[in-house]
């Protein structure tokens, strides 16, 4: 057990326990609540078992996730938010070594939820699905979110195996692709209602793409125009906004189908290939 606990780094979160577990105001006890009014001050420390320098930083803590916020789930995910009011306006630490940037506005700390011992499908709890998918995107030369595994402690109590997860938002775009956060739209879907909304920027480009596709793309002119290309499919046209990266979409969906995922965009149930077909695809 000692060897296992020292095999990977540990994260320690310390706060007044009422901030988490008070029946009226605790964010863990009221995990379905969201927004800045459900953010609590904490101290976060990274402890590396090899003795290399970690960090200690004060930050804001929220619960993150969709259906996994349910009261019947005993193990929730977290989001750390770095603000000047807590201390440092950013976390300045190379969480992912040379693989990623070394400044963060936010970072998620998530645990397995769809395939885990505590909430659903314990027989399939490999703890590999999410990080494998992200790293596969990396190996295919596409943008991806970096992750590392950690043991998490809350107030000194062991809370289990977690992983860091970069936030795919405007600050991520500016960090890895250049420009400023204001240059990016970050579009997400509400887990409960399915409503599409912008956490950064606006919905204009997304709605334009959706509208054009909904009309039906029936010829090469329209198809390539959505990609910012002339009708030959090769020549960029400066006046054409690039709404769609077809190759990136294909590679993303290959990862989704190879992993047999369903908590993501995929073919509707009535159109899905049978489970055996998905298994066959995975073995190819």
N, C-alpha and C positions, 0 to 999 in steps of 0.2 A: 504493500500500500504506500509506504514511504517513497519508493522508487517511482510509482505511478504519479504521485502528487508533485514530484520534482522533475517529471519528464518534460513538462511544458511550463511556460510562465503562468503566473497567477495575477489576477486583478482583484483588488480589495476595494470595496465600496463601504464607506462609513458615513452614517448620518444619524440623526435622532430617529429612533425606531418608529416614533409616532408619524414621521413623514412618510413611512411606508405602510404601516399596519393599523393606524388609527381607523376605527370603523367609519368615521365621518370624513376625515381629511386625508387619510393615508392613500398614496397613489397605488400601492400594491393591493390594498383591500378594496379599492374602487377602480380596478384596472380598465374598465370600459370608458372611463372619463379621459378627456384629452384637452389639449390646449395649454397655454402658458400658465393658467391658474392651477394646473395639475403638474407643475414642475417644482421639484424640491432641491434645495442645495445639498451637495454631497462633497466628500473628499474621495478622490480616486487615486489609487497607487498601483503601479505596475512593478511586480517583483520577479526578476529573472533568476532562475535557479542556478545559472552558471556564474552569478555574481556580477554580470555586466550591469551598467547603469540603467535603471528604469526611470520612473518619474512619479511625482506627486503633483496633482493639480486639483483645484476646486472647480466644480462645474455644476450645471443643472441636470437633474435626472428626470426622465419621463418613462412611462410604459409605452412600448410600441407594439405594433402588430394589428391583425384584423380579428378573425374569429377566435384566435388564441387568447384574446383578452377575457374570454368567458370566465365567470366565477368558478365553473367546474374544473378549470385548468389550474393546477397548483403551481405551475412554473411559467413565469412570464418573461418577455423580452424587454430590453431596456434601450434607451437612447441617451447618450451623453451630449450635452449642449454646452459649448464653451462661450462664456460671455464676460465682458469686462467687469460686470457687477459682482461676479464671483471671484475674480482674480485676473487670470490671463484671458484675453479675448479669443485666443486660439490655443489648441493643443499643439505644441511645437516639439514633435518627437517622431522619429522615423519608425512608425508602427510596423511597416512592411519592409524595412531595410531598404536596399537599393531598388526594390520592386515598385515602390510607390513614393508619393510626396511625403513631406515631413511637417506639414501644417494642416490642421483640420478644424473646421467650424463645428462639426458634429461627427459623432461616430456611433454606430449601432452595436450593441452587444446582444447577440441573439443565440438562442438554443434551438435544438431540433424540436419541431412541433408536429409535423404531419407523420413522421416516422420516429417514434420515441416511446419510452417506457411509461411516461406519465400522462399522455393525452390521447394518442391514437396510434394504432398499428405497431405495437411493441415488437412483433415478430419481424418487422422490416426495419428496425432501428439500427441502421448501419452507421449513421453519423457522417456519411460521405456525400450524400446527394448534392447539397447546396455548394459546398466548396469544390467538389469535382466539376460541377457544371460551370462555375465561374472560371476555374483554371483551364477547362477545356476551351472556353471562349478565348482565353489568353493564348493558348497554344494554336488556335486557329487565326491568330493575328487580329482579333477584334477587341474593342473596348470591354473591360470587365471590372468587376468589383473585387478588390483584394480582401483576403481573410486570413486570420490566424486563430489557432485554438488556444484557449485559456481555461484554467480552473478559476471559478469565481467565488469570492467570499463576500458576504454581506454582514457587516458588524461582527466580523470574525467567524461567522457561521459558514461552513462550506455549502455552497449553493449549486454546485454541479459544473458540468462541462459546458462552456459557452464558446462563442467565436466572435471576433470583430467582423464588421461588415460595413464597407464604405457606403455612404448615402449617395444614390444616383440623382443628385440635384444640381442646381446651377453652379454651386461652388466646386463640385466634382468636375464639371465641364471646363470651368476656368482653370482648374489646377492641372488638368491633363491635356487639354486641347488649346489653351491660350485664351486671350481676351479677358472679359470681365463676366461676373455672374449675370449682369443685366443682358448679356448677349444670348442667354440660353433660356429655353422653355423646358420645364420638367413636368411631364404629364403623368398623372396616376389615376387609378380607379378606386372608388370607395368600396370596401369589401362587402358592406351590408346592402347598399343600394345599387351598386354597379355604376353610379354616376362618375363621369369623367371630369377631372378638375386639374387646374394648374397649381402646383405648389410653388413654382417660380415662373415668371414670365406670364404668358397668356395662351389661350387656346386657338388663336387665329390660324397658325400654320397647321395644327392638328386637324381642325375643323375643315380647312381647305382640302387637305389630303383625303379625309374621310368623305367629304362631299363629292370629290372627283371620282373616287373609287366606287361610291354608291351609285353613281350614274352609269357605271359600266365602262371598263377600259377595253374597247373593242378594236383598237388599231394601234400600230406602232407609234404613230405621231403622239397620241395621248399618253401611251405607256412611257415613252422616253422623255416626254416633257416633264412628267412627274419626277424624273431623275435629273432634271436640269440639262438634258441632252437634246441635240437636234434629232430629226427623224432617222438619221443613219445610226443612232445609238452609240456614237463614238465621240461626237463633237460637243463639248460643253458650250452652252449658250448663257452668256452673262445675265441676260434679262430673265432667265428662267430660274426661279427658286428651286433648290433641290429638296423636294419633300420626302423622297424615298430612296433608301440605299438597299437595293434588292439583294445584293450579295450578303450584306450584314444580316438582313432578315432571314435569308435562307440558312445561313450558318447558325443563327439563333434557334430557328425552329428544328434544325437537325439535333441540336443539343437537347431541346425539349422532348422530342420524340425518342431519341436514344435513351434518355433517362426514364421514359414512361411517365412523364410528369402530367399532373392534372391541375395543380394549383397555379395556373398561368394561362396565357392565351393558347388555345388548342381547338381542334375540330370539335364542334358540338356533339353531344352524346349520341344523337341519332345517326351521326355520320361517321363516328369513330370506327376504325377497324377493330375486329375482335381482339381480346386480350392476347390470344395466342399469336396474332400477327405482330403485336408490339413486342412480345418476347422474341419472336423470330428476328425482328429488326434489330433488337439489341445484340443478338448473337452474331450478326453479320459483320 
